[in-house]
Amino acid sequence: MIFRIAIAIALLVYSLSAAQADERVTVATMRNVANGALFVAAARGYFKAEGITLDMTAYPSDADVVKAMASGSAEIGLANWSADTVKLASQGIFKAVAGQIREKNGFEGNEIVISTAAYGRGLRKFDQVGNGIVVVDQVGTSLHYQLVQASRTKGDKAEDFTLKFAGSPSAAARAVAENHADVAVLPMLEARNLLATNQAKLMAWCSQIAEPELGAVFAAAKMLGDRRTVTEKFLRAYRRGAADFFNAFLRLDKYSKRISNKESQQAAKILAFYIHPHAARDEAAAILEGEILYIDPQARLDTADIGARIAWYQAQGLVDKAVTAQNIVDLNFR
């Protein structure tokens, strides 16, 4: 009897100490496929296995995620690269610690579309844009950066078109749909909606032109200083999620088509739980499986691409000349 009581007490002490050992981490994210690695890792208990309890908040935009990080409301943030993100990272407010989504040739990502009017005039390739109107969301975003990469295919005539900023991807899509712009660089979903309703024509996948990083995982300065061990644990769990995401969704068959099977369908249900929590799970999962974006299976950061992006920002006067990739990335987490 005494032995049993001793065991019970020992188990109680162990459970209390395990609960006390759990670290709470505040995470700013968005309800979209770009954050699929995070959702898979959370659903499969990888963070719990590292002694981490996630406190996730969904924000309406990447800009809001970055603001949450800058204000101290979040310790970890997953967001697209932008000029503002680079500025804040260079000031030491946070740093990139792992990769998120990126372009990869052979996989769908952001897309370049042509208005029906411009298509009717014979526009098919970017080097035919001439003096037309090209629209993206905002200055310094990944879409703006990808437009520049596409324009370089025009050689000496890279900047002979009129560039307009619509304010958001949805506004840029409307400009093309209403024939107020000839070409737009859009996220996959906005582009697909236009193509499906015959309001635009596809020019190219951006991944056919270049393979830039689109987003990253960012850790606040306090996480990198006072809670560095917790950051390491978080990233171990996140990378397991990235590997699972890759294995479930990004395998190709002999025809270079993504494979859909039981594994991908089950993983899609996880995404549906986080992205469309109030929708019918099977229906949402079926849709989300077709919206997958590429992620490196080890969630590695491409510092060469980040450096090229920074150089372009600097040439546009958007960030300080002293900024380097090493300023904004914690290379010890690579």
C-alpha positions as CSV (number, residue, x, y, z in Angstrom):
1,M,0.0,0.0,0.0
2,I,2.8,2.4,1.0
3,F,4.6,1.5,-2.3
4,R,1.5,2.3,-4.3
5,I,1.1,5.7,-2.6
6,A,4.8,6.5,-3.3
7,I,4.3,5.7,-6.9
8,A,1.2,7.8,-7.1
9,I,3.0,10.8,-5.5
10,A,5.9,10.3,-7.8
11,L,3.7,10.4,-10.8
12,L,1.9,13.5,-9.5
13,V,5.2,15.3,-9.0
14,Y,6.3,14.3,-12.5
15,S,3.1,15.5,-14.1
16,L,3.3,18.8,-12.2
17,S,6.9,19.3,-13.2
18,A,6.1,18.5,-16.8
19,A,3.3,21.0,-16.9
20,Q,5.5,23.6,-15.3
21,A,8.2,22.9,-17.9
22,D,5.8,23.7,-20.8
23,E,6.8,27.0,-22.4
24,R,4.0,29.2,-23.9
25,V,5.0,30.9,-27.2
26,T,2.8,33.5,-28.9
27,V,2.6,33.1,-32.6
28,A,1.2,35.6,-35.2
29,T,0.0,33.8,-38.3
30,M,-2.7,33.9,-41.0
31,R,-5.3,31.3,-42.0
32,N,-3.8,30.3,-45.3
33,V,-1.8,27.4,-46.9
34,A,1.4,29.3,-46.6
35,N,1.5,28.4,-42.9
36,G,0.7,24.8,-43.5
37,A,3.9,23.5,-41.9
38,L,3.0,25.3,-38.7
39,F,-0.5,23.8,-38.7
40,V,0.7,20.3,-39.4
41,A,3.3,20.5,-36.6
42,A,0.7,21.8,-34.2
43,A,-1.9,19.2,-35.0
44,R,0.5,16.3,-34.8
45,G,1.8,17.3,-31.3
46,Y,5.3,18.2,-32.4
47,F,5.3,21.4,-30.3
48,K,3.9,19.6,-27.3
49,A,6.7,17.0,-27.7
50,E,9.2,19.9,-27.3
51,G,7.4,21.2,-24.2
52,I,5.8,24.1,-26.0
53,T,2.2,25.4,-25.8
54,L,1.3,27.5,-28.8
55,D,-0.8,30.7,-28.4
56,M,-1.7,31.3,-32.0
57,T,-3.5,34.4,-33.3
58,A,-4.7,34.7,-36.9
59,Y,-4.3,38.1,-38.5
60,P,-5.9,39.4,-41.7
61,S,-2.6,40.2,-43.6
62,D,1.1,39.7,-43.6
63,A,1.5,43.4,-42.7
64,D,-0.6,42.8,-39.6
65,V,1.6,39.9,-38.6
66,V,4.7,42.1,-38.9
67,K,3.0,44.8,-36.9
68,A,2.2,42.3,-34.1
69,M,5.8,41.3,-34.0
70,A,7.0,44.9,-34.0
71,S,4.6,45.8,-31.1
72,G,5.6,42.9,-29.0
73,S,2.3,41.1,-29.3
74,A,3.9,38.0,-30.8
75,E,7.2,36.3,-30.2
76,I,7.1,34.3,-33.5
77,G,5.6,35.5,-36.8
78,L,5.1,33.8,-40.2
79,A,4.9,36.4,-43.0
80,N,5.9,37.3,-46.5
81,W,9.1,39.2,-47.1
82,S,8.6,42.9,-47.8
83,A,10.6,46.1,-47.5
84,D,9.0,46.9,-44.1
85,T,9.9,43.4,-42.9
86,V,13.5,43.9,-43.9
87,K,13.6,47.4,-42.3
88,L,12.3,46.1,-38.9
89,A,14.6,43.1,-39.0
90,S,17.6,45.3,-39.7
91,Q,16.7,47.3,-36.6
92,G,17.0,44.1,-34.5
93,I,13.3,43.9,-33.6
94,F,13.2,40.4,-35.0
95,K,15.1,38.1,-37.4
96,A,14.3,35.4,-39.9
97,V,15.1,32.0,-38.4
98,A,13.5,29.5,-40.9
99,G,12.0,29.4,-44.4
100,Q,8.3,29.5,-45.2
101,I,6.9,29.2,-48.7
102,R,9.0,29.9,-51.9
103,E,8.8,29.6,-55.6
104,K,10.0,26.3,-57.1
105,N,10.1,25.6,-60.8
106,G,7.5,22.9,-61.6
107,F,5.2,24.0,-58.8
108,E,2.5,26.5,-58.9
109,G,2.8,29.7,-56.9
110,N,2.2,33.4,-57.7
111,E,1.2,34.0,-61.3
112,I,1.4,36.6,-64.1
113,V,-1.9,37.2,-65.8
114,I,-3.0,39.2,-68.9
115,S,-6.3,41.1,-69.2
116,T,-8.7,39.8,-71.8
117,A,-8.4,43.1,-73.8
118,A,-4.6,42.9,-73.9
119,Y,-4.8,39.2,-74.8
120,G,-7.1,40.2,-77.6
121,R,-4.5,42.6,-78.9
122,G,-2.0,39.7,-79.1
123,L,-0.1,40.1,-75.8
124,R,1.3,36.7,-74.8
125,K,4.8,37.3,-73.2
126,F,6.3,39.8,-70.9
127,D,8.6,41.2,-73.5
128,Q,5.5,42.2,-75.5
129,V,4.1,44.5,-72.8
130,G,5.7,47.6,-74.4
131,N,4.0,50.7,-73.1
132,G,1.2,48.9,-71.4
133,I,0.1,49.1,-67.7
134,V,1.3,46.5,-65.2
135,V,-0.2,46.4,-61.7
136,V,0.9,44.8,-58.4
137,D,-0.3,45.2,-54.8
138,Q,2.1,47.5,-53.0
139,V,5.7,48.8,-53.1
140,G,8.3,46.4,-51.9
141,T,6.2,43.2,-51.6
142,S,7.1,39.8,-52.9
143,L,4.7,40.4,-55.9
144,H,6.5,43.7,-56.7
145,Y,9.9,41.9,-56.5
146,Q,8.7,39.1,-58.8
147,L,7.5,41.7,-61.3
148,V,11.0,43.1,-61.4
149,Q,12.3,39.6,-62.0
150,A,9.9,39.1,-64.9
151,S,10.7,42.5,-66.3
152,R,14.4,41.6,-66.6
153,T,13.4,39.2,-69.4
154,K,12.8,42.3,-71.5
155,G,16.5,43.2,-71.4
156,D,17.1,46.9,-72.2
157,K,13.4,47.6,-72.3
158,A,12.8,46.3,-68.8
159,E,11.0,49.4,-67.6
160,D,9.2,50.7,-70.6
161,F,5.7,49.9,-69.1
162,T,3.7,51.9,-66.6
163,L,3.7,50.4,-63.1
164,K,0.7,51.0,-60.8
165,F,0.1,49.9,-57.3
166,A,-3.4,48.8,-56.5
167,G,-3.1,48.6,-52.7
168,S,-3.9,44.9,-52.4
169,P,-3.9,41.7,-54.5
170,S,-7.7,41.7,-54.8
171,A,-7.6,45.3,-56.1
172,A,-4.9,44.4,-58.6
173,A,-7.0,41.4,-59.7
174,R,-10.0,43.8,-60.2
175,A,-7.9,46.1,-62.3
176,V,-7.1,43.3,-64.7
177,A,-10.7,42.0,-64.7
178,E,-12.0,45.4,-65.6
179,N,-9.3,45.9,-68.3
180,H,-7.8,48.9,-66.4
181,A,-4.4,47.1,-66.5
182,D,-2.8,44.9,-69.1
183,V,-0.8,42.6,-66.8
184,A,-0.8,41.8,-63.1
185,V,1.4,39.7,-60.8
186,L,-1.0,37.9,-58.4
187,P,-1.2,35.2,-55.7
188,M,-2.3,31.8,-56.9
189,L,-5.9,32.1,-55.7
190,E,-6.6,35.6,-57.1
191,A,-5.1,34.5,-60.4
192,R,-7.1,31.3,-60.5
193,N,-10.4,33.1,-59.8
194,L,-9.8,35.3,-62.8
195,L,-8.8,32.5,-65.1
196,A,-11.7,30.3,-64.0
197,T,-14.2,33.1,-64.9
198,N,-12.4,34.0,-68.2
199,Q,-11.6,37.5,-66.8
200,A,-7.9,37.0,-67.6
201,K,-5.4,34.7,-69.4
202,L,-2.3,33.1,-67.9
203,M,1.0,34.4,-69.0
204,A,3.3,32.4,-66.8
205,W,3.9,30.9,-63.3
206,C,6.4,33.1,-61.5
207,S,8.3,29.9,-60.7
208,Q,9.1,29.6,-64.4
209,I,11.1,32.8,-64.2
210,A,12.9,32.7,-60.8
211,E,12.7,30.9,-57.5
212,P,12.6,33.6,-54.7
213,E,11.7,33.0,-51.1
214,L,8.2,34.4,-50.5
215,G,8.1,34.2,-46.7
216,A,9.9,33.3,-43.6
217,V,9.5,32.5,-39.9
218,F,10.6,35.4,-37.8
219,A,11.6,35.4,-34.1
220,A,11.5,38.4,-31.8
221,A,14.7,39.8,-30.3
222,K,13.6,38.5,-26.8
223,M,13.1,35.0,-28.2
224,L,16.6,35.1,-29.7
225,G,18.1,36.4,-26.5
226,D,16.3,35.4,-23.3
227,R,14.4,32.4,-24.8
228,R,16.9,31.1,-27.3
229,T,16.5,27.5,-26.1
230,V,12.7,27.7,-26.6
231,T,13.3,29.1,-30.1
232,E,15.4,26.1,-30.9
233,K,12.7,23.8,-29.7
234,F,10.1,25.7,-31.7
235,L,12.1,25.3,-34.8
236,R,12.7,21.6,-34.3
237,A,8.9,21.1,-34.2
238,Y,8.3,23.5,-37.1
239,R,10.8,21.7,-39.3
240,R,9.1,18.4,-38.6
241,G,5.9,20.0,-39.8
242,A,7.7,21.2,-42.9
243,A,9.0,17.8,-43.7
244,D,5.5,16.3,-43.2
245,F,4.0,19.0,-45.4
246,F,6.5,18.3,-48.1
247,N,6.0,14.5,-48.0
248,A,2.3,14.8,-48.0
249,F,1.7,17.3,-50.7
250,L,4.8,17.9,-52.8
251,R,5.7,14.5,-54.2
252,L,5.4,14.2,-58.0
253,D,4.4,11.3,-60.2
254,K,6.2,10.3,-63.4
255,Y,4.2,13.0,-65.2
256,S,5.5,15.7,-62.8
257,K,2.0,16.1,-61.3
258,R,1.5,16.3,-57.5
259,I,0.4,13.1,-56.0
260,S,-3.0,12.9,-54.2
261,N,-3.3,10.0,-51.8
262,K,-4.5,9.1,-48.4
263,E,-1.5,10.9,-46.8
264,S,-2.2,14.2,-48.6
265,Q,-5.9,14.0,-48.0
266,Q,-5.4,13.5,-44.3
267,A,-2.9,16.4,-44.1
268,A,-5.4,18.5,-46.1
269,K,-8.0,17.9,-43.3
270,I,-5.5,19.3,-40.8
271,L,-5.2,22.5,-43.0
272,A,-8.9,22.7,-43.2
273,F,-9.3,22.7,-39.4
274,Y,-7.0,25.7,-39.1
275,I,-7.8,27.6,-42.3
276,H,-11.6,27.1,-42.6
277,P,-12.7,26.1,-39.1
278,H,-16.4,26.6,-39.8
279,A,-16.6,24.9,-43.1
280,A,-17.4,21.3,-43.9
281,R,-14.0,19.5,-43.3
282,D,-14.0,17.2,-46.3
283,E,-15.1,19.8,-48.7
284,A,-12.6,22.4,-47.4
285,A,-9.8,19.8,-47.4
286,A,-10.5,18.9,-51.1
287,I,-10.2,22.5,-52.1
288,L,-7.0,23.2,-50.0
289,E,-5.2,20.2,-51.5
290,G,-5.3,22.0,-54.8
291,E,-3.9,25.3,-53.3
292,I,-0.6,23.9,-52.0
293,L,2.6,26.1,-52.2
294,Y,6.1,24.9,-52.2
295,I,8.2,24.7,-49.0
296,D,11.7,23.4,-48.5
297,P,11.4,20.1,-46.5
298,Q,13.9,21.3,-44.0
299,A,12.5,24.9,-43.9
300,R,15.9,26.3,-44.9
301,L,16.5,30.0,-45.6
302,D,18.0,31.0,-48.9
303,T,20.4,33.7,-47.9
304,A,21.6,34.3,-51.4
305,D,18.1,35.1,-52.6
306,I,17.5,37.3,-49.5
307,G,20.7,39.2,-50.4
308,A,19.5,39.7,-53.9
309,R,16.2,41.0,-52.7
310,I,17.9,43.4,-50.3
311,A,20.1,44.7,-53.1
312,W,17.0,45.5,-55.1
313,Y,15.4,47.3,-52.1
314,Q,18.5,49.3,-51.7
315,A,18.6,50.3,-55.4
316,Q,15.0,51.5,-55.0
317,G,15.9,53.5,-51.9
318,L,13.6,51.3,-49.8
319,V,16.1,50.2,-47.2
320,D,19.4,51.5,-45.9
321,K,22.6,50.7,-47.8
322,A,24.2,49.1,-44.8
323,V,21.6,46.3,-44.5
324,T,22.9,42.8,-45.4
325,A,21.3,39.4,-45.2
326,Q,23.4,38.7,-42.2
327,N,21.7,41.6,-40.4
328,I,18.3,40.2,-40.8
329,V,18.8,36.4,-40.5
330,D,20.0,34.4,-37.5
331,L,22.3,32.0,-39.3
332,N,22.7,29.9,-36.2
333,F,19.3,28.4,-36.9
334,R,20.1,27.3,-40.4
